[in-house]
Structures are given as C-alpha cells and as structure tokens.
C-alpha cells in the first residue's frame, strides 16, 4: 500500500508526463472525487475517473510541476 504522499507524487508525475491512463489506478474502485474546477459534480468510481482523464488528455495543455511541497492540512 502506498502512503498518501506517494499517491500524490504519482498523480503529479502522471499529469506532468501525460500518462493519463495510469491515473485512475491511483484511486479506489469506489472513489468519489470532487474536483474544485469541475462544476459537473463529483466523479464516482474508477471508471468515471478513467473517462475524465481520457477526456483531459485531448483538451488540457501540457502541465509540469516544478516544485511540490506536502505537509499537514490546514484550515
């Protein structure tokens, strides 16, 4: 099992290196993801995430994370 930090690092790597097909596997089969920039509502399940990332592959610009810092949540 990966740590939360490892999962976030793999997610950032996948987005930065345009490996959209690898990203759904980082989520639980029954994951519910509420994306802050997507007004369509939550993505429920790994298959919904697979469709989301496949669609993103064709419309998003290249994204590269130059520096990622993790720490305890605040708020």
C-alpha positions, -999 to +999 in steps of 0.1 A: +000+000+000+013+034-009+014+063+015-008+094+007+024+113-001+034+086-026+000+087-043+001+125-047+036+122-061+025+096-086-005+117-095+017+148-101+041+127-122+013+112-143-001+146-151+033+161-157+043+133-181+010+129-198+004+094-185-034+099-182-041+061-185-021+054-153-040+079-131-073+060-124-053+032-108-043+055-081-078+057-068-100+032-050-126+014-072-154+033-054-136+067-050-156+099-050-136+128-063-149+164-061-127+184-084-126+221-074-126+233-110-153+210-124-188+222-119-203+190-132-203+174-098-184+146-082-167+118-102-178+085-087-159+053-093-127+044-111-145+042-145-157+078-142-122+088-134-109+069-164-133+088-187-124+121-170-087+116-176-092+103-211-111+135-220-085+156-203-058+141-225-073+158-255-080+192-241-055+202-214-023+219-221+010+204-210+014+208-173+046+204-154+051+205-116+083+222-109+081+221-071+056+202-050+055+206-012+034+185+011+026+190+047-002+188+071-036+201+060-046+234+075-078+251+078 
